[in-house]
Amino acid sequence: MSGPPIAPIPVARSPIVATPPVEVVAGWEVSTHRSTAALRVSDLTWLCKVAVKADANGAFTARHPTTFGSARRLPGDLIEIGSDPGGWLTIGPVGDAAALVERLTDEVADAGEMVSVIDLTHGRALLRLTGPDSVGALAKLCAIDLADAVTPNLAAFRSSVGSLVTDVVRDDLVDGTLSYLLHCERSSGQHLFSCLVDAGAEYGIDIAGPPI
Amino acid sequence: MSTAVTTGRRLAPQAGEVIDRRAPLSFRWDGKTYTGFVGDTIVSALVASGVDVFSRSFKYKRPRGVLSATFHDPGCTVQVGDEPNVRAAHRRLAAGMEVSPENVWPSLKFDVGAANQLLGRFLSSGFYYKTFIKPQRLWPAYQQILGRFAAGGVTAADAEHGYFDKRYIHVDVCVAGGGPAGMAAAVAAAESGASVLLVDEEYELGGHLRYGGDADLAALAELRAEVAVHESIEVMTNAAVTGRYDMNWIAVVQRQPGISVQGHAIHERLCKVRAGSLVVAAGLIERPYVFAGNDLPGVMLSTAVRRLVNLHAVRPGDNAVVFTANADGDACAQDLRRIGVGVTVVDARTDANIRRAEGGKRVKTVELADGRRVDCDLLVTAVGWTAATPLLNMAGDRPQYDATAARFFPTDRLAANVVVAGALAGDGSTSELVAHGAAAGATAAARAGHGSEVPAPALARVPHPELYRSTTHGIVDFSEDVSSKDMFSAKKEGYDSIELVKRYTTVTMGPSQGKLESANAVAIMAEAHGVSDFNEIGTTVWRPPYVPITLGALGGRGFENTRFSPMQPWHEQHNAKPLVAGDWIRPEHYGDPAAEVANVRRSVGIIDVTPLGKLDLRGPDVPKLLNLLYVNKWSRLPIGAVRYGVMCAEDGVVMDDGVTGRLGENHYIMTTTSSGAATVWEWTENWLQTEHPDWQIHVTPVTTGYASMNVAGPKSRELLGRVVSGVDLANDAFPYMHVRTATVADIAGCFMWRIGFTGELSYEIHVPAAYGLHVWEALFDAGFDLGVVPFGVEAQRIMRLEKGHFIVAQDTDGLTLGFGADLGWCIKLDKDDFAGKPELVWQSRRDDYQRLVGMQPVDPTIVPAEASQIVEGTKKIVGRVTSSRMSPTLGRSICLGFVEPRLATPGTIVTCQLPDRRRVPLKVIEGLAHFDPDGARMRI
């Protein structure tokens, strides 16, 4: 190559404007702002996201019993979401996408089943809304009944949130604090984020950087 | 209770008063400064200050004062600042309020429109219909004139947009009405384990107990305490259930919920409630009496007087006549005596009656039926009740009239998930209403899956005189100025149905929507018909909304999706003019689109094309899908190649286009137009899931998984050579219409294809989106010495037009079949089947469709506006211009457009009519391309 030098360090960026202070961590530009607010929203777009499509009655399904409309916590800080009949989205630690794609692809390589494993890390914006008032905030954006009886912990559904098609997973924290993962097309990530901040303002929402 | 009178009309503290005397407020009304207290309504503060008149009536401009002292009071609608149509008998006072009367000229005190009273005989029902029907040419003038008489306030064009909120609520039981029965129902439902939403129109729970006596206040305190201890009851006051729809989908409008968001007070909140059961405990509305002068200021309902006295400690007059037919009227007389008002009771239960009221801006004299005249400044009527049944009607019921009790009652036609509670079902003491409400609440909870049903104790139907109209005519609809005489006239004119009379006279059609008027309207129609059973007359139909809702509440928050590319921050920093393209914000240009075109033709430019739809297709059967969706052939697309394709809908109409590349044995990437991304994805899934579920294909939308940028221009290869690794960019190694995976600016996992929408050597690079900005900046850094500049959508549109590339939906429309868009070269009718084939076969056998052609104005300086018509003679349209621009490359104007087939021959001169009606000649050219028709520049 010749000519002027190119930018030396590739930096990955979320579609959501990071709240200062901002640092580059693991190659991603992220907010390191911390919050103790009762209601918080965090941009987790940097987490890896891998989509799998397979036969709903095939070998992959047998090994991954996470059903459509639910989610499951797996070792390795993974969460597997039944996103469609015969479709899954696995969310994992930042930077693990390639390894996860390889592992999932290899799982049923010998089964003769057509399985598509696609890294969607860059294609989806991922947010986490945490706090007892999460339901109140979401209820301003989403028509789904968020009561325990309808959407218990690890329930997953796709709905309109702020007039945007959004996948929602209830994923309470280990201490039982109410929490939701929301993901959408990357290009609409800022819109979804702004909607949540707007809806949560009534409850004193704060923005928190992702756990590092 | 104290009986002392304080200064003005403000009383000493009352037991149930809601004002805070420690918190005085100053406000302005009609240009003058007044004071009130926190807790006052606008009207109570003004009445306390001696103000009697708050508005002028709709048609006759008669002075109007307090009637019901509720939200529905038709004479108390005012303007508050920029906010029109504020219900002043309900809206709480706020410091600094600027309150003014609506639609008066020149003043509230003297309104010239009052002259209409002298013309009353000519302004009867149907006046407008009869008078302004002819001549039709004057309708616009009539509209202007009549518009000046329209009721309501004004909104300034620059008024600040209020903050309106929306909320979804899911509860087991929704209780409409927070009176004793409603509160008891909520408590019982909660005790059964149900979640409850308790909605009340007033600012506090309690209904009529709030302005009752000591026993009522004690019962109220007890009920409020019971409600408060149940966390599962959400209390929503200053709110109204405005509609009940199927499956208990319930609309609730919450006014001024007292919440601020980001510095904006929420003005109203529309709550969309899904409830297992609905308890309707809406209670009774006191109805006015119809007699001459019944709309004079100082003529009030007994409940209005009791509200003013007991809630706001306001003395409504000094000498009162109380016309009473029930215990509530008696209690009102007692209240008035207690505060020192002289009271003359006219007891309807002894057949006494009132005939007319007389006065000007305040009632002065009441003429009784026996001829006696009583001087007074307050005439109170207590003649019965209108059952607040609208929610029951919306739930399928058709309440029936009971002459004994002189009001309507619900029937058993209600939906199972709707339960009636309290006074709607019958009369009773507070404890009886509470017991009835509790049973209703338990039953509602049971029907929502909690606990067991409880039979409701029977409520009596206490006999009540049927008092609707005296021997004189008066106002029936106070909002619309419709009198009983108008209704009799309508009957004489043949309008014998209550629904027709409603539409002809507009009775019950005003802002109070029949709450004060409907029973009287039915009664007067019955009288006009000479029938005694109101059920023969029926009622008008109650429809949502129960109360007026602002358009702001209906519109709600403007959550409109806006999509951005990863390079948006860069675009903003470089002064890109934003272009709204569907949901997307794109750079239209960076200052000079013509210069951007010139730079691309001369050197190299880069455009952000992230919005291009992208689908990841995998599986051995992908070629079958491509052959089905596209009109051309796909079975032999080699790995590493891309091909242009056009999709037609099943009617043969051009639907979308794009290129699809083959990345691997069973791996393809399809691109679509930016606006067609979602449609094409649905189209593929529809075919796969319904017609070909056996095909081994997985489709994954990856539109925003990649940041996409097109590097175009003769120096694009040189630029990319500086940032791309792993790919030989030489023309023979990476030829036109091929795809390669590559590492770009150190980012692996990119793919790039060589295509030429601009007509230049160009590469479309697709980069993992999070690195989009990094790669974009790297390209500009690397190409600085090559003169690389960004170009926007406008420059791209110019260049594609120069090249003759059409845009779906710009150069086609919903009637453009494939051959009409000059696509015969790629439509392969010898394929077995594909979407739209039958229609295209049919089209191929005809020759009567318009053709897309390239055209150039004979005068090269004229750029016909897009959508300009191609015409023949004076009336015949034979085509249209679909795209037009001034070409910086050619230095002349260029067009694409449709013409009839006989005009499509190259060299034909057609006539284009411009928007200013000038006609200019255009010359049809060979093919669509104005520039580089052979495509040599793309293949270098």
Boltz contact constraints between the chains, C-beta under 6 A:
constraints:
  - contact:
      token1: [A, 1]
      token2: [B, 722]
      max_distance: 6.0
  - contact:
      token1: [A, 3]
      token2: [B, 722]
      max_distance: 6.0
  - contact:
      token1: [A, 3]
      token2: [B, 782]
      max_distance: 6.0
  - contact:
      token1: [A, 3]
      token2: [B, 785]
      max_distance: 6.0
  - contact:
      token1: [A, 4]
      token2: [B, 781]
      max_distance: 6.0
  - contact:
      token1: [A, 4]
      token2: [B, 784]
      max_distance: 6.0
  - contact:
      token1: [A, 6]
      token2: [B, 723]
      max_distance: 6.0
  - contact:
      token1: [A, 6]
      token2: [B, 745]
      max_distance: 6.0
  - contact:
      token1: [A, 6]
      token2: [B, 778]
      max_distance: 6.0
  - contact:
      token1: [A, 6]
      token2: [B, 781]
      max_distance: 6.0
  - contact:
      token1: [A, 6]
      token2: [B, 782]
      max_distance: 6.0
  - contact:
      token1: [A, 7]
      token2: [B, 777]
      max_distance: 6.0
  - contact:
      token1: [A, 7]
      token2: [B, 778]
      max_distance: 6.0
  - contact:
      token1: [A, 10]
      token2: [B, 746]
      max_distance: 6.0
  - contact:
      token1: [A, 10]
      token2: [B, 747]
      max_distance: 6.0
  - contact:
      token1: [A, 10]
      token2: [B, 771]
      max_distance: 6.0
  - contact:
      token1: [A, 10]
      token2: [B, 774]
      max_distance: 6.0
  - contact:
      token1: [A, 11]
      token2: [B, 774]
      max_distance: 6.0
  - contact:
      token1: [A, 12]
      token2: [B, 770]
      max_distance: 6.0
  - contact:
      token1: [A, 12]
      token2: [B, 771]
      max_distance: 6.0
  - contact:
      token1: [A, 13]
      token2: [B, 770]
      max_distance: 6.0
  - contact:
      token1: [A, 13]
      token2: [B, 773]
      max_distance: 6.0
  - contact:
      token1: [A, 53]
      token2: [B, 698]
      max_distance: 6.0
  - contact:
      token1: [A, 114]
      token2: [B, 619]
      max_distance: 6.0
  - contact:
      token1: [A, 114]
      token2: [B, 696]
      max_distance: 6.0
  - contact:
      token1: [A, 116]
      token2: [B, 618]
      max_distance: 6.0
  - contact:
      token1: [A, 116]
      token2: [B, 698]
      max_distance: 6.0
  - contact:
      token1: [A, 118]
      token2: [B, 700]
      max_distance: 6.0
  - contact:
      token1: [A, 122]
      token2: [B, 705]
      max_distance: 6.0
  - contact:
      token1: [A, 122]
      token2: [B, 768]
      max_distance: 6.0
  - contact:
      token1: [A, 122]
      token2: [B, 769]
      max_distance: 6.0
  - contact:
      token1: [A, 122]
      token2: [B, 770]
      max_distance: 6.0
  - contact:
      token1: [A, 123]
      token2: [B, 702]
      max_distance: 6.0
  - contact:
      token1: [A, 123]
      token2: [B, 704]
      max_distance: 6.0
  - contact:
      token1: [A, 123]
      token2: [B, 705]
      max_distance: 6.0
  - contact:
      token1: [A, 139]
      token2: [B, 167]
      max_distance: 6.0
  - contact:
      token1: [A, 139]
      token2: [B, 168]
      max_distance: 6.0
  - contact:
      token1: [A, 140]
      token2: [B, 167]
      max_distance: 6.0
  - contact:
      token1: [A, 143]
      token2: [B, 168]
      max_distance: 6.0
  - contact:
      token1: [A, 145]
      token2: [B, 170]
      max_distance: 6.0
  - contact:
      token1: [A, 162]
      token2: [B, 559]
      max_distance: 6.0
  - contact:
      token1: [A, 163]
      token2: [B, 559]
      max_distance: 6.0
  - contact:
      token1: [A, 163]
      token2: [B, 561]
      max_distance: 6.0
  - contact:
      token1: [A, 164]
      token2: [B, 561]
      max_distance: 6.0
  - contact:
      token1: [A, 185]
      token2: [B, 704]
      max_distance: 6.0
  - contact:
      token1: [A, 186]
      token2: [B, 704]
      max_distance: 6.0
  - contact:
      token1: [A, 186]
      token2: [B, 769]
      max_distance: 6.0
  - contact:
      token1: [A, 187]
      token2: [B, 563]
      max_distance: 6.0
  - contact:
      token1: [A, 187]
      token2: [B, 564]
      max_distance: 6.0
  - contact:
      token1: [A, 187]
      token2: [B, 704]
      max_distance: 6.0
  - contact:
      token1: [A, 188]
      token2: [B, 561]
      max_distance: 6.0
  - contact:
      token1: [A, 188]
      token2: [B, 563]
      max_distance: 6.0
  - contact:
      token1: [A, 191]
      token2: [B, 561]
      max_distance: 6.0
  - contact:
      token1: [A, 191]
      token2: [B, 562]
      max_distance: 6.0
  - contact:
      token1: [A, 195]
      token2: [B, 559]
      max_distance: 6.0
  - contact:
      token1: [A, 201]
      token2: [B, 261]
      max_distance: 6.0
  - contact:
      token1: [A, 201]
      token2: [B, 262]
      max_distance: 6.0
  - contact:
      token1: [A, 202]
      token2: [B, 259]
      max_distance: 6.0
  - contact:
      token1: [A, 202]
      token2: [B, 261]
      max_distance: 6.0
